[in-house]
Amino acid sequence: MLPERITPAGDWNMSQNLYFAYGSNLNLSDLNAWLERNGYSPDLLEFHSPACLPDFEPAF
């Protein structure tokens, strides 16, 4: 479960969470800019592999 508001890395250890990118978050330069604006180091990102979550669907 994600926090209600993502806060700087000192308050939430992003390195312990896997993130499934969808939509604009697949744009690496846009995601890096968001991370920097919100106090995260883009160095925290590590590509693992394409993945799917069976029996789940995006909810907006």
N, CA, C and O atoms as a GROMACS GRO file, in nm:
protein
  240
    1MET      N    1   0.084  -0.118   0.000
    1MET     CA    2   0.000   0.000   0.000
    1MET      C    3   0.089   0.124   0.000
    1MET      O    4   0.185   0.132   0.076
    2LEU      N    5   0.056   0.220  -0.084
    2LEU     CA    6   0.134   0.343  -0.092
    2LEU      C    7   0.083   0.444   0.009
    2LEU      O    8  -0.035   0.442   0.045
    3PRO      N    9   0.170   0.532   0.055
    3PRO     CA   10   0.124   0.638   0.145
    3PRO      C   11   0.029   0.731   0.071
    3PRO      O   12   0.032   0.738  -0.052
    4GLU      N   13  -0.055   0.804   0.146
    4GLU     CA   14  -0.149   0.896   0.082
    4GLU      C   15  -0.076   1.001  -0.001
    4GLU      O   16  -0.123   1.037  -0.109
    5ARG      N   17   0.037   1.048   0.047
    5ARG     CA   18   0.115   1.146  -0.028
    5ARG      C   19   0.260   1.099  -0.022
    5ARG      O   20   0.312   1.070   0.085
    6ILE      N   21   0.322   1.092  -0.136
    6ILE     CA   22   0.462   1.050  -0.139
    6ILE      C   23   0.546   1.165  -0.087
    6ILE      O   24   0.532   1.279  -0.132
    7THR      N   25   0.633   1.137   0.007
    7THR     CA   26   0.716   1.238   0.069
    7THR      C   27   0.863   1.209   0.040
    7THR      O   28   0.895   1.102  -0.011
    8PRO      N   29   0.952   1.304   0.071
    8PRO     CA   30   1.094   1.281   0.042
    8PRO      C   31   1.146   1.150   0.100
    8PRO      O   32   1.092   1.098   0.197
    9ALA      N   33   1.250   1.099   0.040
    9ALA     CA   34   1.302   0.966   0.071
    9ALA      C   35   1.332   0.945   0.219
    9ALA      O   36   1.328   0.832   0.267
   10GLY      N   37   1.362   1.051   0.292
   10GLY     CA   38   1.388   1.037   0.434
   10GLY      C   39   1.267   0.988   0.512
   10GLY      O   40   1.281   0.929   0.619
   11ASP      N   41   1.146   1.013   0.458
   11ASP     CA   42   1.024   0.974   0.526
   11ASP      C   43   0.968   0.841   0.476
   11ASP      O   44   0.887   0.778   0.544
   12TRP      N   45   1.012   0.798   0.358
   12TRP     CA   46   0.957   0.677   0.299
   12TRP      C   47   1.067   0.611   0.219
   12TRP      O   48   1.121   0.673   0.127
   13ASN      N   49   1.102   0.489   0.251
   13ASN     CA   50   1.213   0.422   0.186
   13ASN      C   51   1.168   0.360   0.054
   13ASN      O   52   1.119   0.247   0.051
   14MET      N   53   1.185   0.435  -0.054
   14MET     CA   54   1.141   0.391  -0.184
   14MET      C   55   1.219   0.270  -0.232
   14MET      O   56   1.170   0.196  -0.318
   15SER      N   57   1.338   0.247  -0.180
   15SER     CA   58   1.420   0.136  -0.227
   15SER      C   59   1.362   0.000  -0.187
   15SER      O   60   1.408  -0.103  -0.237
   16GLN      N   61   1.265  -0.003  -0.100
   16GLN     CA   62   1.205  -0.128  -0.057
   16GLN      C   63   1.075  -0.160  -0.131
   16GLN      O   64   1.007  -0.256  -0.096
   17ASN      N   65   1.040  -0.080  -0.231
   17ASN     CA   66   0.914  -0.098  -0.300
   17ASN      C   67   0.936  -0.122  -0.449
   17ASN      O   68   1.020  -0.058  -0.511
   18LEU      N   69   0.859  -0.214  -0.504
   18LEU     CA   70   0.860  -0.234  -0.648
   18LEU      C   71   0.753  -0.145  -0.708
   18LEU      O   72   0.647  -0.123  -0.647
   19TYR      N   73   0.780  -0.093  -0.825
   19TYR     CA   74   0.686  -0.002  -0.890
   19TYR      C   75   0.656  -0.055  -1.028
   19TYR      O   76   0.747  -0.088  -1.103
   20PHE      N   77   0.531  -0.062  -1.063
   20PHE     CA   78   0.490  -0.103  -1.196
   20PHE      C   79   0.453   0.023  -1.273
   20PHE      O   80   0.355   0.090  -1.240
   21ALA      N   81   0.532   0.055  -1.376
   21ALA     CA   82   0.508   0.176  -1.453
   21ALA      C   83   0.394   0.156  -1.550
   21ALA      O   84   0.378   0.049  -1.609
   22TYR      N   85   0.314   0.260  -1.566
   22TYR     CA   86   0.202   0.257  -1.660
   22TYR      C   87   0.183   0.398  -1.711
   22TYR      O   88   0.192   0.494  -1.634
   23GLY      N   89   0.156   0.414  -1.839
   23GLY     CA   90   0.127   0.545  -1.894
   23GLY      C   91   0.250   0.634  -1.900
   23GLY      O   92   0.356   0.591  -1.943
   24SER      N   93   0.235   0.760  -1.854
   24SER     CA   94   0.344   0.856  -1.867
   24SER      C   95   0.466   0.817  -1.785
   24SER      O   96   0.576   0.865  -1.811
   25ASN      N   97   0.449   0.730  -1.687
   25ASN     CA   98   0.564   0.688  -1.607
   25ASN      C   99   0.658   0.597  -1.684
   25ASN      O  100   0.765   0.562  -1.634
   26LEU      N  101   0.618   0.557  -1.805
   26LEU     CA  102   0.708   0.481  -1.890
   26LEU      C  103   0.809   0.574  -1.958
   26LEU      O  104   0.908   0.527  -2.015
   27ASN      N  105   0.784   0.705  -1.953
   27ASN     CA  106   0.874   0.804  -2.009
   27ASN      C  107   0.981   0.832  -1.903
   27ASN      O  108   0.956   0.904  -1.807
   28LEU      N  109   1.099   0.775  -1.922
   28LEU     CA  110   1.203   0.782  -1.820
   28LEU      C  111   1.245   0.924  -1.786
   28LEU      O  112   1.266   0.955  -1.669
   29SER      N  113   1.257   1.012  -1.886
   29SER     CA  114   1.298   1.150  -1.855
   29SER      C  115   1.191   1.221  -1.773
   29SER      O  116   1.224   1.300  -1.684
   30ASP      N  117   1.063   1.196  -1.802
   30ASP     CA  118   0.955   1.256  -1.724
   30ASP      C  119   0.955   1.201  -1.581
   30ASP      O  120   0.936   1.277  -1.486
   31LEU      N  121   0.975   1.072  -1.566
   31LEU     CA  122   0.979   1.011  -1.433
   31LEU      C  123   1.098   1.063  -1.353
   31LEU      O  124   1.084   1.092  -1.234
   32ASN      N  125   1.215   1.076  -1.416
   32ASN     CA  126   1.332   1.131  -1.347
   32ASN      C  127   1.306   1.274  -1.300
   32ASN      O  128   1.343   1.311  -1.189
   33ALA      N  129   1.242   1.355  -1.386
   33ALA     CA  130   1.210   1.493  -1.347
   33ALA      C  131   1.115   1.494  -1.228
   33ALA      O  132   1.132   1.576  -1.136
   34TRP      N  133   1.016   1.406  -1.227
   34TRP     CA  134   0.922   1.399  -1.114
   34TRP      C  135   0.996   1.361  -0.986
   34TRP      O  136   0.973   1.421  -0.882
   35LEU      N  137   1.083   1.262  -0.995
   35LEU     CA  138   1.159   1.220  -0.878
   35LEU      C  139   1.240   1.336  -0.821
   35LEU      O  140   1.238   1.360  -0.700
   36GLU      N  141   1.310   1.408  -0.907
   36GLU     CA  142   1.392   1.521  -0.860
   36GLU      C  143   1.306   1.630  -0.799
   36GLU      O  144   1.342   1.687  -0.696
   37ARG      N  145   1.191   1.662  -0.861
   37ARG     CA  146   1.101   1.765  -0.807
   37ARG      C  147   1.047   1.727  -0.670
   37ARG      O  148   1.015   1.814  -0.589
   38ASN      N  149   1.037   1.598  -0.644
   38ASN     CA  150   0.978   1.552  -0.519
   38ASN      C  151   1.080   1.501  -0.418
   38ASN      O  152   1.044   1.434  -0.321
   39GLY      N  153   1.207   1.532  -0.441
   39GLY     CA  154   1.310   1.503  -0.342
   39GLY      C  155   1.369   1.363  -0.346
   39GLY      O  156   1.432   1.320  -0.250
   40TYR      N  157   1.349   1.291  -0.457
   40TYR     CA  158   1.406   1.157  -0.471
   40TYR      C  159   1.522   1.160  -0.568
   40TYR      O  160   1.526   1.243  -0.659
   41SER      N  161   1.616   1.071  -0.550
   41SER     CA  162   1.726   1.056  -0.644
   41SER      C  163   1.684   0.961  -0.756
   41SER      O  164   1.638   0.850  -0.727
   42PRO      N  165   1.699   1.000  -0.882
   42PRO     CA  166   1.670   0.908  -0.992
   42PRO      C  167   1.757   0.782  -0.986
   42PRO      O  168   1.725   0.682  -1.050
   43ASP      N  169   1.866   0.787  -0.911
   43ASP     CA  170   1.952   0.669  -0.896
   43ASP      C  171   1.882   0.554  -0.824
   43ASP      O  172   1.930   0.441  -0.826
   44LEU      N  173   1.767   0.582  -0.762
   44LEU     CA  174   1.692   0.477  -0.694
   44LEU      C  175   1.625   0.382  -0.792
   44LEU      O  176   1.591   0.269  -0.756
   45LEU      N  177   1.606   0.427  -0.917
   45LEU     CA  178   1.539   0.343  -1.016
   45LEU      C  179   1.630   0.231  -1.063
   45LEU      O  180   1.748   0.253  -1.092
   46GLU      N  181   1.575   0.115  -1.070
   46GLU     CA  182   1.650  -0.001  -1.119
   46GLU      C  183   1.554  -0.085  -1.203
   46GLU      O  184   1.454  -0.134  -1.151
   47PHE      N  185   1.585  -0.102  -1.330
   47PHE     CA  186   1.501  -0.182  -1.417
   47PHE      C  187   1.520  -0.329  -1.385
   47PHE      O  188   1.633  -0.377  -1.374
   48HIS      N  189   1.411  -0.400  -1.370
   48HIS     CA  190   1.420  -0.545  -1.345
   48HIS      C  191   1.381  -0.622  -1.470
   48HIS      O  192   1.465  -0.690  -1.528
   49SER      N  193   1.259  -0.613  -1.510
   49SER     CA  194   1.212  -0.684  -1.629
   49SER      C  195   1.067  -0.646  -1.655
   49SER      O  196   0.998  -0.597  -1.565
   50PRO      N  197   1.020  -0.670  -1.777
   50PRO     CA  198   0.876  -0.653  -1.800
   50PRO      C  199   0.800  -0.749  -1.707
   50PRO      O  200   0.848  -0.859  -1.679
   51ALA      N  201   0.686  -0.707  -1.662
   51ALA     CA  202   0.609  -0.791  -1.570
   51ALA      C  203   0.460  -0.771  -1.592
   51ALA      O  204   0.417  -0.672  -1.652
   52CYS      N  205   0.383  -0.864  -1.544
   52CYS     CA  206   0.238  -0.848  -1.545
   52CYS      C  207   0.185  -0.896  -1.411
   52CYS      O  208   0.246  -0.979  -1.343
   53LEU      N  209   0.071  -0.843  -1.375
   53LEU     CA  210   0.005  -0.883  -1.251
   53LEU      C  211  -0.124  -0.955  -1.290
   53LEU      O  212  -0.224  -0.890  -1.317
   54PRO      N  213  -0.123  -1.086  -1.292
   54PRO     CA  214  -0.243  -1.160  -1.329
   54PRO      C  215  -0.360  -1.126  -1.236
   54PRO      O  216  -0.342  -1.106  -1.116
   55ASP      N  217  -0.477  -1.120  -1.293
   55ASP     CA  218  -0.600  -1.094  -1.217
   55ASP      C  219  -0.607  -0.954  -1.158
   55ASP      O  220  -0.684  -0.931  -1.065
   56PHE      N  221  -0.528  -0.860  -1.211
   56PHE     CA  222  -0.534  -0.720  -1.169
   56PHE      C  223  -0.557  -0.635  -1.293
   56PHE      O  224  -0.521  -0.675  -1.404
   57GLU      N  225  -0.615  -0.519  -1.274
   57GLU     CA  226  -0.632  -0.424  -1.384
   57GLU      C  227  -0.615  -0.284  -1.328
   57GLU      O  228  -0.641  -0.260  -1.210
   58PRO      N  229  -0.572  -0.188  -1.414
   58PRO     CA  230  -0.557  -0.050  -1.366
   58PRO      C  231  -0.692   0.006  -1.321
   58PRO      O  232  -0.795  -0.023  -1.381
   59ALA      N  233  -0.690   0.085  -1.217
   59ALA     CA  234  -0.810   0.154  -1.169
   59ALA      C  235  -0.778   0.302  -1.160
   59ALA      O  236  -0.678   0.341  -1.101
   60PHE      N  237  -0.862   0.382  -1.219
   60PHE     CA  238  -0.837   0.527  -1.221
   60PHE      C  239  -0.945   0.600  -1.145
   60PHE      O  240  -0.942   0.722  -1.136
   0.00000   0.00000   0.00000
